[in-house]
Amino acid sequence: MQQLPIIDISPLYLPEQQGWEQVAQAIDQACCEWGFFYIKGHPISAARIDAVQQQARAFFALPSSDKLQIDITASRHHRGYGAVATEQLDPNLPSDLKETFDMGLHLPVDHPEVLAGKPLRGPNRHPDIPGWAELMESHYLDMQALAQTLLRAMTLALEVPRDFFDKRFEQPVSVLRFIHYPPRQTATSADQQGAGAHTDYGCVTLLYQDNAGGLQVRDVNGRWIDAPPIEGTFVVNLGDMMARWSNDRYLSTPHRVLSPLGVDRYSMPFFAEPHPDTLIECLPGCQDAEHPAKYPVTTCADFLLSRFADTYAYRRELK
């Protein structure tokens, strides 16, 4: 039975950086062969995960009328609550059997980029739950720091300076998302999945999943394999921006969620995405005469907005 690699990243946090190259090599191999792997030895505590998950469950348990006070379809910068069937990740299947909450880097209404009307820029829209905003804003920053640690490790194989991604992730458009998947028997049809088959849009995704299971990854041979929860780990996968940067050296791998029977599933993905003006273009070390750049140059914001329009009906209406 195939299993995704599990990588201990604790050496990335040692002051003398012993073992850095070994971890970087393991990450590079996983990115090339799978585009998916687990990490352990990270600094996000079990207590933090438990606190965040409890708050997320409390939010999803609220009446729909309360959650819709921060309806994401009423937000021009894609923040807030997404009701069941708001997303359709697989265009060949019914809309997804899940509800969501999205937040990003909080920029106040008087921030220059917000005043300029730049897409995906603005304040977070938090529910009125005691302690929620403080906890989630802290968790967002800690998850961003973890993502950038992984990206620094990738710079060795990608032959770019150690601070390449750090410079591009100043004031990022990264997204922290909470997802509730109702039990499969609540589906409107047998074809409705928790999340239809898709690739992620950004650079790196860090996923915490509860014990319900349901995540599946499509391997290079087209077979779906389970990616079960493993205590103390995050599942890491690459998105389309990283595939474009690396000229498909690193894989952006299709995956899906099959809602479990009889139980609710909760997950917390963090989508690491750079500053919206960042150019997404093939890295010099990932192209040569025999392997020219496959993708045209774009920006982070333009690419994300094009993908959002494919997934969310309300984003198409905003265009």
C-alpha positions in Angstrom: 0.0 0.0 0.0 1.4 3.4 -1.0 1.9 6.0 1.7 3.0 9.6 1.5 6.4 10.4 3.0 6.7 11.7 6.6 9.4 14.2 7.1 10.8 15.4 10.4 11.5 19.1 10.0 12.8 19.7 13.5 16.4 20.2 12.2 15.2 23.3 10.4 14.8 24.9 13.8 18.3 24.1 15.2 20.6 27.1 15.6 23.6 25.4 14.0 21.5 24.2 11.1 22.8 20.7 11.2 20.7 18.4 9.2 19.3 21.2 7.1 20.5 19.7 3.8 19.1 16.3 4.6 15.7 17.7 5.4 15.8 19.9 2.3 16.7 16.9 0.2 13.8 14.9 1.6 11.4 17.8 0.9 12.7 18.1 -2.7 12.2 14.4 -3.4 8.7 14.5 -2.0 7.8 17.6 -4.1 9.1 16.0 -7.2 7.6 12.5 -6.7 4.3 13.3 -5.0 3.7 17.0 -4.4 2.4 15.8 -1.1 4.0 14.8 2.2 3.5 14.9 6.0 5.6 17.0 8.4 6.3 16.4 12.0 8.7 18.2 14.4 7.0 21.5 13.7 6.5 24.2 16.5 2.7 24.4 16.4 1.6 22.9 19.7 -1.2 20.3 20.2 -2.8 22.8 22.7 -2.9 25.5 20.0 -4.5 23.1 17.5 -7.1 22.0 20.0 -8.0 25.6 21.0 -8.4 26.6 17.3 -10.4 23.5 16.5 -12.7 24.0 19.4 -13.4 27.6 18.3 -14.0 26.5 14.7 -16.5 23.8 15.8 -18.3 26.4 17.9 -18.6 28.7 14.9 -20.0 26.1 12.6 -22.5 25.1 15.3 -24.0 28.6 15.2 -27.4 29.2 13.5 -27.1 29.9 9.7 -28.4 33.4 10.3 -25.5 34.2 12.6 -22.9 32.7 10.2 -24.3 34.6 7.3 -23.7 37.9 9.0 -20.2 37.5 7.6 -21.3 35.9 4.3 -18.3 35.6 2.0 -20.4 36.3 -1.1 -21.0 39.8 0.3 -17.2 40.4 0.6 -15.2 41.9 -2.3 -11.9 40.6 -0.7 -13.0 37.0 -0.1 -13.3 36.9 3.7 -15.9 35.3 5.9 -18.3 32.4 5.9 -19.1 30.2 2.9 -22.3 28.2 3.1 -22.7 24.6 2.0 -22.4 24.3 -1.9 -20.8 27.8 -2.2 -17.8 26.1 -3.9 -17.7 23.8 -6.9 -14.1 22.5 -7.1 -14.8 19.8 -9.7 -16.9 21.3 -12.6 -18.2 17.8 -13.5 -19.8 17.2 -10.1 -22.3 19.0 -7.9 -21.1 21.8 -5.6 -19.1 20.7 -2.6 -20.7 19.3 0.6 -18.9 21.6 2.9 -19.1 25.0 4.7 -16.1 27.2 5.3 -14.6 30.2 7.0 -11.8 32.2 5.3 -9.4 34.8 6.8 -6.2 36.4 5.6 -3.7 39.1 6.5 -5.7 41.8 8.3 -5.2 45.1 6.6 -7.2 48.0 8.0 -9.6 50.0 5.9 -7.1 52.9 5.7 -4.2 50.8 4.5 -3.0 52.2 1.1 -3.7 48.9 -0.8 -7.2 48.8 0.7 -7.8 52.4 -0.2 -6.6 51.7 -3.7 -9.1 48.9 -4.1 -6.6 46.2 -4.7 -8.2 42.7 -4.9 -8.0 40.3 -1.9 -6.9 43.1 0.4 -8.9 44.3 3.4 -9.8 43.6 7.1 -10.8 40.2 8.4 -14.5 39.6 9.1 -14.5 37.6 12.3 -17.6 36.1 14.1 -18.6 37.6 17.4 -17.2 34.8 19.5 -15.2 35.8 22.7 -11.4 35.3 22.1 -11.9 34.3 18.5 -10.1 37.2 16.7 -7.1 37.2 19.0 -6.5 33.4 18.7 -7.0 33.2 15.0 -4.9 36.3 14.2 -2.0 34.7 16.2 -2.5 31.3 14.6 -2.5 32.8 11.1 1.0 34.4 11.8 2.4 31.2 13.2 1.2 29.2 10.2 2.7 31.7 7.9 6.0 31.4 9.7 5.9 27.6 9.4 5.1 27.8 5.6 8.1 30.2 5.1 10.4 27.8 7.0 9.4 25.0 4.5 9.9 27.4 1.6 13.4 28.3 2.8 14.3 24.6 2.7 13.1 24.4 -0.9 15.4 27.2 -2.0 18.4 24.8 -1.9 17.1 22.5 -4.6 15.5 25.3 -6.6 18.8 27.2 -6.7 17.5 30.5 -5.5 18.8 32.7 -2.6 17.7 31.6 0.9 15.5 34.7 1.2 13.9 34.4 -2.2 10.5 33.5 -0.9 10.7 35.6 2.3 11.0 38.7 0.1 7.9 37.7 -1.9 5.9 36.8 1.1 5.9 40.3 2.8 2.3 41.1 3.4 1.1 37.9 1.7 -2.4 37.0 0.6 -2.2 33.7 2.4 -5.5 32.2 3.6 -6.3 30.4 6.8 -9.5 28.4 6.3 -11.7 26.3 8.5 -13.9 23.6 6.9 -16.8 21.6 8.1 -17.9 18.6 6.1 -21.3 17.3 7.1 -21.9 13.5 7.0 -22.1 12.0 3.5 -25.8 11.0 4.0 -26.7 14.7 4.0 -25.6 15.0 0.3 -28.1 16.1 -2.2 -27.0 13.3 -4.6 -24.7 10.3 -4.7 -22.2 12.3 -6.8 -21.8 15.2 -4.3 -18.4 15.0 -2.6 -17.0 16.9 0.3 -14.5 18.5 -2.0 -14.3 17.6 -5.6 -11.0 16.7 -7.2 -8.8 19.8 -7.6 -5.4 21.2 -7.3 -4.6 24.1 -5.0 -4.0 27.5 -6.4 -1.1 28.9 -4.3 2.4 27.8 -3.3 2.2 25.6 -0.3 -0.7 24.3 1.7 -0.4 23.1 5.3 -3.4 21.0 6.4 -4.6 19.9 9.8 -7.3 17.3 9.6 -9.3 15.6 12.4 -9.7 11.9 12.8 -12.6 11.4 10.5 -10.5 10.7 7.4 -11.6 11.2 3.8 -8.7 12.9 2.2 -7.4 11.2 -1.0 -4.5 12.0 -3.3 -4.1 11.0 -6.9 -0.7 9.5 -7.6 1.2 9.8 -10.8 -0.4 6.6 -12.1 -3.9 8.1 -11.6 -4.8 6.0 -8.6 -6.5 7.5 -5.6 -4.7 6.8 -2.3 -5.8 7.7 1.2 -4.0 10.3 3.2 -5.2 9.5 6.7 -4.7 11.7 9.7 -1.5 11.1 11.6 -1.3 12.6 15.1 1.1 15.6 15.5 1.5 16.2 11.7 0.4 18.5 9.0 -0.2 17.3 5.5 1.7 19.5 3.1 1.0 19.9 -0.6 2.1 22.2 -3.4 -0.2 24.4 -5.4 -0.3 25.6 -9.0 1.9 28.7 -8.4 4.8 26.5 -7.2 4.3 24.2 -10.2 4.6 27.3 -12.4 7.6 28.7 -10.5 9.4 25.3 -10.8 8.3 24.5 -14.4 6.5 21.5 -13.2 9.5 20.0 -11.5 7.4 20.3 -8.3 4.0 18.7 -8.6 0.6 20.3 -7.9 -1.2 17.1 -7.3 -5.0 16.6 -7.6 -6.8 15.6 -4.4 -10.3 15.3 -3.1 -12.3 14.7 0.1 -14.9 12.0 0.4 -17.2 13.0 3.2 -17.2 10.2 5.8 -20.4 8.3 6.7 -22.2 9.1 9.9 -19.7 11.7 11.3 -18.8 15.3 10.7 -15.3 16.1 9.4 -13.3 19.2 10.3 -10.1 20.4 8.8 -7.9 23.6 8.9 -5.9 24.3 5.7 -3.4 27.2 5.5 -2.8 28.3 1.9 0.5 30.1 1.7 0.4 32.7 -1.1 2.7 35.7 -1.7 2.2 39.4 -2.0 -0.5 39.9 -4.8 1.9 41.8 -7.0 4.5 39.0 -7.0 5.5 37.8 -10.5 5.0 34.1 -10.9 7.5 33.1 -13.6 9.8 30.1 -14.2 12.8 30.1 -12.0 16.2 30.3 -13.9 17.3 26.9 -12.5 14.2 25.2 -13.6 14.5 25.8 -17.4 17.1 25.3 -20.1 17.1 24.8 -23.9 15.6 21.3 -23.6 13.1 22.4 -20.9 11.8 25.9 -21.8 9.3 27.7 -19.6 5.9 26.1 -19.9 3.7 28.9 -18.5 3.3 32.6 -19.3 4.3 35.1 -16.6 1.5 36.2 -14.4 1.0 37.8 -11.0 -0.2 36.2 -7.8 -3.4 38.3 -7.8 -4.3 37.7 -11.4 -3.7 34.0 -11.2 -5.8 33.7 -8.0 -8.7 35.7 -9.3 -8.8 33.6 -12.4 -9.0 30.4 -10.4 -11.6 31.9 -8.0 -13.8 32.7 -11.0 -13.7 29.0 -11.9 -14.7 27.9 -8.4 -17.1 30.5 -7.0 -20.2 31.7 -8.8 -20.2 34.9 -6.9 -16.7 35.8 -8.0 -17.8 35.5 -11.6 -20.6 37.9 -10.9 -18.1 40.4 -9.5 -16.0 40.5 -12.6 
